[in-house]
């Protein structure tokens, strides 16, 4: 079973559902998908919302090892994504040498504002935490108490690990930043990090038509006669 957690924000519900559909439609192995909704984590995630926090799941993502009982592996991804390949191929990249595996972007955003008027911030390891393969037993530092009290940079820059050597690298195709990375035919997971086609102002972004096709496939139903 491939255990997947998707960041959930009610303002991007359609994005979350289309991502889940795109995962299921291409998976060659059973997947279990959980949405990290704050309405279901109210007794656990008690930290106040930060002014620079652009989504509900900015910090809930770091509860994944705890939610997994610190056992086995789990995969986290932001909701503003589209799976274009078999998630089992990503799952197969798990490496016991590491506590977590990510795409190690050198992301230096040009804009100061992104979707829904959220402030765009720049920091080392930006977007590394948008797709994370957690080796849960090696992420025991991520307790609810720590996630509630640590700073945003401590969490997103993986300062909860003893060393950066515990961060393994995933191929770039598993977190392609739409609008930043050059288009190519080998994109496995598209990340609409600036804003996706479900927002009017980004309706014509790269891979927008493909996202709309996925939404249509998700909504398709055949009436019984």
VEXDREN-2710 file (C-alpha; in Angstrom, 1 decimal):
% VEXDREN-2710
k/r/px/py/pz
1/UNK/0.0/0.0/0.0
2/UNK/1.3/3.4/-1.0
3/UNK/0.4/5.8/1.8
4/UNK/-0.1/9.4/0.5
5/UNK/-1.0/12.6/2.3
6/UNK/-2.1/15.6/0.4
7/UNK/-2.1/19.1/1.8
8/UNK/-5.7/20.4/1.9
9/UNK/-6.9/24.0/1.8
10/UNK/-10.7/24.6/1.3
11/UNK/-9.9/27.4/-1.2
12/UNK/-8.2/24.8/-3.4
13/UNK/-10.6/21.9/-2.9
14/UNK/-10.9/21.2/-6.7
15/UNK/-7.1/21.1/-7.0
16/UNK/-6.8/18.5/-4.2
17/UNK/-9.5/16.3/-5.8
18/UNK/-8.0/16.5/-9.3
19/UNK/-4.6/15.6/-7.9
20/UNK/-6.1/12.6/-6.1
21/UNK/-7.8/11.5/-9.2
22/UNK/-4.6/11.9/-11.3
23/UNK/-2.8/9.7/-8.8
24/UNK/-5.4/7.0/-8.7
25/UNK/-5.9/7.0/-12.5
26/UNK/-2.2/6.1/-13.1
27/UNK/-1.2/4.1/-10.1
28/UNK/-0.2/0.5/-10.7
29/UNK/-0.3/-0.4/-7.0
30/UNK/-3.0/0.3/-4.3
31/UNK/-2.8/3.8/-2.8
32/UNK/-4.4/5.2/0.4
33/UNK/-4.9/8.9/0.1
34/UNK/-5.5/11.2/3.2
35/UNK/-6.2/14.9/3.0
36/UNK/-4.6/17.0/5.7
37/UNK/-7.6/19.1/6.6
38/UNK/-7.2/21.5/9.6
39/UNK/-10.8/20.8/10.6
40/UNK/-9.7/17.2/11.4
41/UNK/-6.5/18.2/13.1
42/UNK/-7.8/20.9/15.5
43/UNK/-6.8/18.9/18.6
44/UNK/-3.3/18.3/17.3
45/UNK/-2.2/21.4/15.3
46/UNK/-2.8/24.3/17.7
47/UNK/-0.2/26.8/16.5
48/UNK/-1.6/30.2/15.4
49/UNK/-1.7/31.0/11.7
50/UNK/1.4/33.0/10.6
51/UNK/1.0/36.1/8.5
52/UNK/3.3/34.6/5.8
53/UNK/1.4/31.3/5.7
54/UNK/-0.1/31.0/2.3
55/UNK/-2.0/27.7/2.7
56/UNK/-3.7/25.7/5.5
57/UNK/-1.1/22.9/5.1
58/UNK/2.0/25.0/5.5
59/UNK/2.8/23.2/8.8
60/UNK/0.4/20.2/8.9
61/UNK/2.6/18.4/6.4
62/UNK/5.2/17.9/9.1
63/UNK/2.7/15.8/11.1
64/UNK/2.8/13.0/8.5
65/UNK/5.3/10.8/10.4
66/UNK/3.3/11.2/13.6
67/UNK/0.0/10.4/11.7
68/UNK/1.8/7.3/10.3
69/UNK/2.8/6.2/13.9
70/UNK/6.4/6.6/12.9
71/UNK/6.2/3.4/10.9
72/UNK/7.1/2.6/7.3
73/UNK/7.1/5.2/4.6
74/UNK/4.7/8.0/3.7
75/UNK/4.5/10.4/0.8
76/UNK/3.4/14.0/1.2
77/UNK/2.6/16.4/-1.6
78/UNK/1.0/19.9/-2.0
79/UNK/-2.5/19.9/-3.5
80/UNK/-1.6/22.2/-6.4
81/UNK/-0.1/19.4/-8.4
82/UNK/-1.0/17.1/-11.3
83/UNK/0.4/13.5/-11.4
84/UNK/1.4/12.5/-14.9
85/UNK/3.1/9.2/-14.2
86/UNK/2.7/6.2/-12.0
87/UNK/3.2/7.1/-8.3
88/UNK/4.5/3.6/-7.8
89/UNK/7.7/4.7/-9.7
90/UNK/8.2/7.5/-7.1
91/UNK/7.5/5.1/-4.3
92/UNK/10.1/2.7/-5.6
93/UNK/12.8/5.4/-5.0
94/UNK/12.6/5.0/-1.2
95/UNK/16.1/4.7/0.2
96/UNK/16.7/3.6/3.8
97/UNK/19.8/5.7/4.0
98/UNK/17.7/8.8/4.3
99/UNK/15.1/10.2/6.7
100/UNK/13.4/12.1/4.0
101/UNK/13.7/12.4/0.2
102/UNK/12.9/15.5/-1.8
103/UNK/13.5/17.3/-5.1
104/UNK/16.3/19.7/-4.2
105/UNK/15.2/22.9/-6.0
106/UNK/17.3/26.0/-6.3
107/UNK/14.1/28.1/-6.4
108/UNK/14.5/31.8/-6.4
109/UNK/11.0/33.3/-7.1
110/UNK/10.9/36.5/-9.1
111/UNK/7.4/37.6/-8.0
112/UNK/6.5/39.0/-4.6
113/UNK/2.8/37.8/-4.7
114/UNK/1.3/34.5/-5.7
115/UNK/-2.2/33.0/-5.7
116/UNK/-4.9/34.5/-3.6
117/UNK/-2.7/37.5/-2.9
118/UNK/-0.4/35.5/-0.7
119/UNK/3.1/36.9/-0.2
120/UNK/5.9/35.1/-2.0
121/UNK/8.9/34.5/0.2
122/UNK/12.4/33.4/-0.6
123/UNK/14.5/31.1/1.6
124/UNK/17.1/28.4/1.3
125/UNK/15.5/25.0/0.4
126/UNK/12.3/26.6/-0.9
127/UNK/9.8/24.1/-2.3
128/UNK/11.9/21.1/-1.0
129/UNK/9.0/20.3/1.4
130/UNK/6.3/20.4/-1.3
131/UNK/7.0/16.7/-2.1
132/UNK/8.5/14.6/0.7
133/UNK/9.1/10.9/1.0
134/UNK/9.2/10.3/4.7
135/UNK/11.1/7.4/6.3
136/UNK/8.8/7.8/9.3
137/UNK/10.9/6.0/11.9
138/UNK/13.7/8.4/11.3
139/UNK/11.5/11.5/11.7
140/UNK/10.6/11.1/15.3
141/UNK/11.7/14.7/16.0
142/UNK/8.5/15.7/14.3
143/UNK/6.2/15.4/17.3
144/UNK/3.0/17.5/17.5
145/UNK/4.7/19.6/20.2
146/UNK/7.7/20.4/17.9
147/UNK/5.5/21.1/14.9
148/UNK/3.4/23.5/17.0
149/UNK/6.4/25.4/18.4
150/UNK/9.1/25.3/15.7
151/UNK/9.6/28.3/13.4
152/UNK/8.6/28.0/9.8
153/UNK/12.2/28.0/8.7
154/UNK/13.2/25.3/11.2
155/UNK/10.5/23.1/9.6
156/UNK/10.9/23.9/5.9
157/UNK/14.7/23.9/6.0
158/UNK/14.7/20.5/7.7
159/UNK/16.5/21.7/10.8
160/UNK/14.8/18.9/12.7
161/UNK/17.3/16.6/11.2
162/UNK/20.8/16.1/12.7
163/UNK/22.4/16.7/9.3
164/UNK/21.5/17.6/5.7
165/UNK/23.1/14.3/4.8
166/UNK/19.9/12.6/5.9
167/UNK/18.0/14.4/3.0
168/UNK/18.0/12.3/-0.1
169/UNK/17.5/13.7/-3.6
170/UNK/14.6/12.8/-5.9
171/UNK/14.8/13.3/-9.7
172/UNK/13.5/16.7/-10.7
173/UNK/10.7/15.2/-12.7
174/UNK/8.9/14.5/-9.5
175/UNK/8.4/18.2/-8.7
176/UNK/8.4/20.2/-11.8
177/UNK/7.7/23.9/-11.0
178/UNK/5.3/25.2/-13.6
179/UNK/6.2/28.6/-14.8
180/UNK/9.8/28.3/-13.5
181/UNK/11.2/25.1/-14.9
182/UNK/11.7/24.8/-18.7
183/UNK/8.9/22.7/-20.3
184/UNK/9.8/19.2/-21.2
185/UNK/8.2/15.8/-22.0
186/UNK/9.5/14.0/-18.9
187/UNK/7.4/15.8/-16.2
188/UNK/6.1/13.2/-13.8
189/UNK/4.5/15.6/-11.3
190/UNK/3.6/19.1/-12.3
191/UNK/3.5/21.7/-9.5
192/UNK/1.5/24.9/-10.1
193/UNK/3.3/26.7/-7.3
194/UNK/2.6/30.2/-8.5
195/UNK/-1.1/29.5/-9.1
196/UNK/-3.1/26.8/-11.0
197/UNK/-5.7/26.9/-13.7
198/UNK/-8.5/26.6/-11.1
199/UNK/-7.8/30.3/-10.4
200/UNK/-9.0/32.8/-13.1
201/UNK/-5.8/34.7/-13.2
202/UNK/-3.8/31.5/-14.0
203/UNK/-6.3/29.9/-16.3
204/UNK/-3.9/29.9/-19.2
205/UNK/-0.7/28.8/-17.4
206/UNK/1.5/26.0/-18.8
207/UNK/-0.2/22.6/-18.6
208/UNK/-3.6/24.3/-17.9
209/UNK/-5.4/22.3/-20.6
210/UNK/-4.0/19.1/-19.3
211/UNK/-5.3/19.9/-15.8
212/UNK/-8.7/20.7/-17.2
213/UNK/-8.7/17.4/-19.1
214/UNK/-8.0/15.6/-15.8
215/UNK/-10.8/17.5/-14.1
216/UNK/-13.2/16.5/-16.9
217/UNK/-12.1/12.8/-16.5
218/UNK/-12.7/13.0/-12.8
219/UNK/-16.3/14.3/-13.3
220/UNK/-17.1/11.9/-16.1
221/UNK/-19.9/9.4/-15.3
222/UNK/-21.9/7.0/-17.5
223/UNK/-25.6/6.8/-16.7
224/UNK/-27.0/3.3/-16.4
225/UNK/-29.9/2.4/-18.6
END
